[in-house]
Amino acid sequence: MREKLTRAQLAIGLIGLGSTWEQHYREAVRRLSSKLCVRAVCDAVHIRAATVASEFRAATISSPWQLSQRRDIKAWLILDPGWFGIYPAELAVWCGRPTLFANCFAADPRRLTELFGYAIERGETLLPEFSQRFLPTTTRLRELIATKLGVVRRITIQVPTAATGTAAAQTWLAEQQADCVGLLDWCMCLIGQPAATVEFDSGAGGSRFQLTFAAQPAGTSPDLPVAEIVLTQHSNPASPEPRRLIECERGSATIASATHITWQTETEQADESLTNERPPFEIVLDQFCRRALGGLVPVPTLTDAVQSLAILQAATESLSTRCRVSVKSASSH
């Protein structure tokens, strides 16, 4: 028998049950059972949908359109839509269903930009997943920036790849597009300004994309903030995480993994392990639930998503032309 919702719970429908569900959201949904209740499950593989629906005492739905007819389901969680592509997200915006669009940045950037623009015009809640903003080390870094390190001047991210050079950079942009967009957003979020230009360069030290940002309103340095994404050759690129060096006004920090950060100023230094912090995907889902229930929660915006896609487009263009490329502002899309 279906459980009765409490006033604090959000009735949701799940769409797509692939690796994103298994690796990131299954346990997050369980841990947040006081805030959400799965009412319907839709997947391209019917037996997989039926199995998860049985687990959560939910209904099995055959298509996103059928889900859109369920007025009792107030929000959607789109994970691995498979051959549905971005259609479920387009339908959610059209139907006015608040939606968390996880793993969205693997889709065609132009179609995503159009979708996000459509959602902005309609004023609908379509939350793109920027999980890197909520890594334990990112949360700690933001605290340090506010209290000890000061504003960010330069970011260097070393990304392990099988090779370097133009061809390797093209492969990385194409095959790791979602991770790339996540890193671009991460840089923009920490610096607090959209990127103004992108330039690609390849040499003996590796291949790099250099992002130059607009001056910070309260900045005291005459130099513009810069972020570099450097592709470094590694024998096993699937294993190591990107290494991030953040140089700030009064110190610096190094992030070696999602849970390990070292930092220093002129008078202090520390090596911190953050293994007891909440997983980033649980935070993303928690914020979405609170926003969908009407809370004023500061979450990543669609404008942020459009801006990150514009940087991706500029990076792709700079790779092909070997020239510095200006980034279109989100308002010009």
C-alpha positions as CSV (number, residue, x, y, z in Angstrom):
1,M,0.0,0.0,0.0
2,R,1.3,3.5,-0.9
3,E,2.5,5.5,2.0
4,K,0.8,8.9,2.7
5,L,3.0,11.9,2.1
6,T,3.8,14.3,4.9
7,R,3.6,18.0,4.4
8,A,7.4,18.2,4.2
9,Q,7.7,15.5,1.5
10,L,8.0,16.1,-2.2
11,A,6.3,13.5,-4.6
12,I,8.8,12.8,-7.4
13,G,9.0,10.8,-10.5
14,L,12.3,9.2,-11.6
15,I,13.4,9.1,-15.2
16,G,16.4,7.0,-16.2
17,L,18.1,4.3,-14.0
18,G,21.6,3.9,-15.4
19,S,25.0,4.5,-13.7
20,T,24.0,8.0,-12.5
21,W,21.2,6.4,-10.4
22,E,23.3,3.5,-9.1
23,Q,26.5,5.4,-8.3
24,H,25.1,8.8,-7.1
25,Y,21.4,9.0,-6.4
26,R,20.0,5.7,-5.1
27,E,21.5,6.2,-1.6
28,A,20.8,9.9,-1.7
29,V,17.1,9.3,-2.4
30,R,17.1,6.8,0.5
31,R,18.8,9.2,2.9
32,L,16.4,12.0,2.1
33,S,13.3,9.9,2.5
34,S,12.0,12.5,5.0
35,K,12.0,15.1,2.2
36,L,10.9,13.2,-0.8
37,C,8.9,10.2,-1.8
38,V,9.3,8.3,-5.1
39,R,5.8,7.9,-6.7
40,A,6.7,6.8,-10.2
41,V,9.6,5.3,-12.1
42,C,10.3,5.5,-15.9
43,D,13.1,3.9,-17.8
44,A,13.7,2.7,-21.3
45,V,14.3,-0.8,-19.9
46,H,10.9,-1.7,-18.4
47,I,12.1,-4.5,-16.1
48,R,14.6,-2.1,-14.6
49,A,11.9,0.4,-14.0
50,A,9.6,-2.2,-12.5
51,T,12.4,-3.4,-10.1
52,V,13.1,0.1,-8.7
53,A,9.4,0.9,-8.6
54,S,8.8,-2.2,-6.4
55,E,11.7,-1.2,-4.2
56,F,10.1,2.2,-3.5
57,R,6.5,1.1,-3.7
58,A,6.0,3.3,-6.7
59,A,4.2,3.0,-10.0
60,T,6.0,1.9,-13.2
61,I,5.5,4.5,-16.0
62,S,6.1,3.6,-19.6
63,S,7.0,7.1,-21.0
64,P,7.7,10.7,-19.9
65,W,4.4,11.7,-21.5
66,Q,2.5,9.3,-19.2
67,L,4.4,10.7,-16.3
68,S,3.3,14.2,-17.3
69,Q,-0.3,13.2,-16.9
70,R,0.2,12.4,-13.2
71,R,-0.9,15.5,-11.4
72,D,0.0,14.1,-8.0
73,I,3.7,14.0,-8.9
74,K,5.1,17.4,-8.2
75,A,8.7,17.2,-9.4
76,W,10.9,15.1,-11.7
77,L,14.4,13.7,-11.2
78,I,15.9,13.1,-14.6
79,L,19.1,10.9,-14.4
80,D,20.0,8.7,-17.3
81,P,17.2,9.3,-19.9
82,G,18.9,7.1,-22.5
83,W,17.3,7.3,-26.0
84,F,14.8,9.8,-24.6
85,G,17.6,12.4,-24.7
86,I,16.6,15.8,-23.5
87,Y,13.0,15.3,-24.4
88,P,12.0,14.6,-20.8
89,A,13.5,17.9,-19.7
90,E,11.8,19.7,-22.5
91,L,8.5,18.1,-21.5
92,A,9.0,19.0,-17.8
93,V,9.5,22.7,-18.7
94,W,6.5,22.7,-21.0
95,C,4.4,21.0,-18.2
96,G,5.7,23.3,-15.5
97,R,7.3,20.5,-13.4
98,P,10.2,21.4,-11.2
99,T,13.1,19.2,-12.4
100,L,16.6,18.2,-11.4
101,F,18.4,17.5,-14.6
102,A,21.3,15.4,-13.5
103,N,24.2,14.4,-15.8
104,C,22.8,16.8,-18.4
105,F,26.0,18.2,-19.8
106,A,26.8,15.1,-21.9
107,A,24.0,16.2,-24.3
108,D,24.4,18.4,-27.4
109,P,25.5,21.9,-26.1
110,R,23.4,23.8,-28.6
111,R,20.2,21.9,-27.7
112,L,21.0,22.4,-24.1
113,T,21.5,26.1,-24.5
114,E,18.1,26.3,-26.3
115,L,16.4,24.3,-23.6
116,F,17.9,26.4,-20.8
117,G,16.9,29.6,-22.6
118,Y,13.3,28.2,-23.0
119,A,13.2,27.4,-19.3
120,I,14.5,30.9,-18.4
121,E,11.8,32.5,-20.6
122,R,9.0,30.5,-18.9
123,G,10.4,31.0,-15.4
124,E,10.4,27.2,-14.7
125,T,12.6,25.4,-12.2
126,L,15.1,23.3,-14.2
127,L,18.1,22.7,-12.0
128,P,21.3,21.6,-13.8
129,E,23.6,19.3,-11.8
130,F,26.8,21.1,-10.8
131,S,28.0,18.5,-8.3
132,Q,31.6,19.8,-8.3
133,R,30.4,22.9,-6.5
134,F,29.5,20.7,-3.5
135,L,32.5,18.5,-3.1
136,P,33.7,18.6,0.5
137,T,36.9,20.2,-0.5
138,T,35.1,22.9,-2.5
139,T,32.9,23.8,0.4
140,R,36.0,24.0,2.7
141,L,37.9,26.1,0.1
142,R,35.0,28.6,-0.1
143,E,35.2,28.9,3.7
144,L,38.9,29.5,3.5
145,I,38.6,32.1,0.7
146,A,36.1,34.0,2.9
147,T,38.1,33.9,6.1
148,K,41.9,33.4,5.4
149,L,43.0,33.2,1.8
150,G,41.2,36.1,0.2
151,V,39.9,36.4,-3.4
152,V,41.1,34.0,-6.0
153,R,43.8,35.2,-8.4
154,R,44.7,32.1,-10.4
155,I,43.5,28.5,-10.7
156,T,45.5,25.7,-12.3
157,I,43.8,22.4,-12.8
158,Q,45.9,19.4,-14.0
159,V,43.8,16.9,-15.8
160,P,45.3,13.4,-16.4
161,T,44.8,12.3,-20.0
162,A,46.3,9.5,-22.2
163,A,48.2,12.0,-24.3
164,T,48.6,15.7,-24.9
165,G,48.4,17.8,-28.0
166,T,45.6,19.1,-30.1
167,A,44.1,15.7,-30.9
168,A,44.1,14.7,-27.2
169,A,42.4,18.0,-26.3
170,Q,39.7,17.4,-29.0
171,T,39.1,13.9,-27.6
172,W,38.9,15.3,-24.1
173,L,36.4,18.0,-25.0
174,A,34.2,15.5,-26.9
175,E,34.4,12.4,-24.7
176,Q,34.6,14.1,-21.3
177,Q,32.3,17.0,-22.1
178,A,30.3,16.8,-18.9
179,D,33.4,16.8,-16.7
180,C,34.8,19.6,-18.8
181,V,31.7,21.8,-18.3
182,G,31.8,21.0,-14.6
183,L,35.4,22.2,-14.3
184,L,34.6,25.4,-16.3
185,D,31.7,26.1,-13.9
186,W,33.9,25.4,-10.9
187,C,36.4,28.0,-11.9
188,M,33.7,30.5,-12.7
189,C,32.0,29.9,-9.4
190,L,35.1,30.3,-7.3
191,I,36.3,33.5,-9.1
192,G,32.8,34.9,-9.1
193,Q,32.9,36.3,-12.6
194,P,32.1,34.9,-16.1
195,A,35.1,34.2,-18.3
196,A,35.9,36.8,-20.9
197,T,38.3,34.9,-23.2
198,V,39.6,31.4,-23.8
199,E,42.9,30.5,-25.4
200,F,44.3,27.1,-26.3
201,D,48.1,26.4,-26.3
202,S,50.1,23.1,-26.6
203,G,53.8,22.7,-25.9
204,A,56.3,20.5,-24.1
205,G,54.6,21.2,-20.7
206,G,51.3,19.9,-22.0
207,S,48.1,21.3,-23.5
208,R,46.2,24.0,-21.8
209,F,43.1,26.1,-22.0
210,Q,43.6,29.5,-20.4
211,L,40.5,31.4,-19.2
212,T,40.8,35.1,-18.5
213,F,38.0,36.6,-16.3
214,A,36.6,40.0,-15.9
215,A,38.0,42.1,-13.1
216,Q,36.4,41.5,-9.7
217,P,34.4,44.4,-8.5
218,A,36.2,44.7,-5.2
219,G,39.6,43.5,-6.5
220,T,42.7,45.3,-5.5
221,S,45.1,43.6,-8.0
222,P,45.6,45.1,-11.5
223,D,45.9,41.6,-13.0
224,L,42.8,39.9,-14.2
225,P,41.9,36.5,-12.6
226,V,43.1,33.5,-14.7
227,A,42.2,29.8,-14.8
228,E,44.2,27.2,-16.6
229,I,43.1,23.7,-17.4
230,V,46.2,21.7,-18.2
231,L,46.1,18.3,-19.9
232,T,49.0,16.2,-18.5
233,Q,49.9,12.8,-19.8
234,H,49.3,9.9,-17.4
235,S,49.7,6.2,-17.9
236,N,46.3,5.5,-16.2
237,P,44.2,8.7,-16.8
238,A,40.9,6.9,-15.7
239,S,42.2,6.6,-12.1
240,P,43.7,9.9,-10.8
241,E,41.5,12.9,-10.0
242,P,42.3,16.4,-11.4
243,R,44.8,18.2,-9.2
244,R,43.7,21.8,-8.4
245,L,46.0,24.6,-7.3
246,I,44.3,27.8,-6.2
247,E,46.4,31.0,-5.7
248,C,44.6,33.7,-3.7
249,E,45.3,37.2,-2.4
250,R,46.7,36.0,1.0
251,G,47.6,32.4,0.4
252,S,47.1,29.3,-1.6
253,A,45.4,25.9,-1.5
254,T,45.8,22.5,-3.2
255,I,43.0,20.0,-3.8
256,A,44.2,16.5,-4.5
257,S,40.8,14.8,-4.3
258,A,37.2,15.3,-3.3
259,T,38.1,15.0,0.4
260,H,41.8,16.2,0.7
261,I,42.9,19.8,0.8
262,T,46.1,21.5,1.9
263,W,46.3,25.2,2.4
264,Q,48.7,27.9,3.6
265,T,49.1,31.6,4.4
266,E,52.1,33.5,5.7
267,T,51.3,32.5,9.2
268,E,49.3,29.2,9.0
269,Q,49.2,26.0,7.1
270,A,47.1,22.8,7.3
271,D,46.5,19.4,5.7
272,E,42.9,18.4,6.0
273,S,40.9,15.2,5.3
274,L,37.1,15.7,5.0
275,T,35.9,12.1,4.8
276,N,32.9,12.7,7.1
277,E,31.2,15.4,5.0
278,R,27.9,14.8,3.1
279,P,28.3,13.5,-0.5
280,P,27.8,16.2,-3.1
281,F,24.9,14.5,-4.9
282,E,23.0,14.3,-1.7
283,I,23.5,18.1,-1.2
284,V,22.3,18.7,-4.8
285,L,19.2,16.6,-4.3
286,D,18.5,18.2,-0.9
287,Q,18.7,21.7,-2.3
288,F,16.4,20.7,-5.2
289,C,13.8,19.4,-2.9
290,R,13.8,22.5,-0.8
291,R,13.6,24.7,-3.9
292,A,10.8,22.6,-5.4
293,L,8.8,22.9,-2.2
294,G,9.0,26.7,-2.4
295,G,12.1,27.5,-0.4
296,L,14.4,30.3,-1.3
297,V,17.6,28.2,-1.7
298,P,20.7,29.6,-3.4
299,V,21.2,27.0,-6.1
300,P,23.1,27.0,-9.5
301,T,21.1,28.8,-12.0
302,L,20.3,28.2,-15.7
303,T,22.2,31.4,-16.5
304,D,25.3,29.7,-14.9
305,A,24.7,26.7,-17.1
306,V,24.3,28.8,-20.3
307,Q,27.5,30.6,-19.4
308,S,29.4,27.4,-18.9
309,L,28.3,26.1,-22.2
310,A,29.4,29.4,-23.8
311,I,32.9,28.9,-22.4
312,L,32.9,25.3,-23.7
313,Q,32.0,26.6,-27.2
314,A,34.8,29.2,-27.0
315,A,37.3,26.5,-25.9
316,T,36.3,24.4,-28.8
317,E,36.7,27.3,-31.2
318,S,40.1,28.3,-29.7
319,L,41.3,24.7,-30.1
320,S,40.4,24.7,-33.8
321,T,41.7,28.3,-34.6
322,R,44.6,28.5,-32.1
323,C,43.4,32.0,-31.4
324,R,42.1,33.7,-28.3
325,V,38.3,33.6,-28.4
326,S,35.8,35.9,-26.6
327,V,33.1,34.2,-24.6
328,K,29.5,35.2,-25.3
329,S,27.7,36.4,-22.3
330,A,24.7,34.4,-21.2
331,S,22.4,37.3,-21.9
332,S,23.3,37.2,-25.6
333,H,22.0,33.7,-26.1
